[in-house]
Amino acid sequence: MSRPIVMIISIMVVVAIAPLLLLILIIASISSRSSGLFLQTRIGQHARPFTIYKFRTMNSGEVTGIGKFLRKTKLDELPQLINIVKGDMTFVGPRPDVPGYYDQLTGKDRRVLELKPGLTSLAAIKYRNEEELLEKQENPAVFNDHVIFPDKVRMNLEYLENKSFSHDFKIIWLTIISLFK
C-alpha cells in the first residue's frame, strides 16, 4: 500500500478505536503502576532506529494479570498505530526487533532492511506464541538466535519477493483469524 493510504487508514483506525485505546491505557497504567506505555528502541527500515510504542504489560519485572491478556490478544501492540502514522512502520512487514538482530544481518539477508517494519507478518503469525516456545527451551537465547530468528529472516525475504496489495490483505486476514485461535 502507498504511504498516504497507509497513513489515512491508520489515522481512521486510531480515531475509531480511541476510546478502547484510552481504556487500555488507563488499565495498563493502574496495573503496571506507570504511564501505561512502554517505549523501546527498535530497528527500522534501512537499519534506522526508532522508538516503538506498546502498552506496558509488566510491573517490577513480572507480567501483570492484565498484561498477560494484552499480550495474548496482541492488544498491547495497538499503540504501534502511532508508529504507522509517524511513518516508522506499516501494517504488513517484518516485526521490528531490538538492536543486534536485523541491523547485524549481512549479505542477501540484509535485504530484509529494505522493508518497513510492520504490525504483522507471516513470521509474526507463525511465532505468535514465541514467548511460550522460548520458555520451553533449555537455552532460549541460542534457540532464538539459531532457529527462530533465521526462520523469520527467511520468511521476511520471501515476503519481500512476493510483496503485493493482495498478499498484504491475505496476511492481515490471517492475522485476524489467528487472534481467535
Secondary structure, DSSP 8 states (H G I E B T S, - for coil): --HHHHHHHHHHHHHHTHHHHHHHHHHHHHHHTS-SEEEEEEE-GGG-EEEEEEE--EETTEE-HHHHHHHHHTGGGTTHHHHHHHTS-EEES-----TTSGGG--GGGGGGGGS--EEE-HHHHHTTTHHHHHHTSSSHHHHIIIIIHHHHHHHHHHHHHH--HHHHHHHHHHHHHHTT-
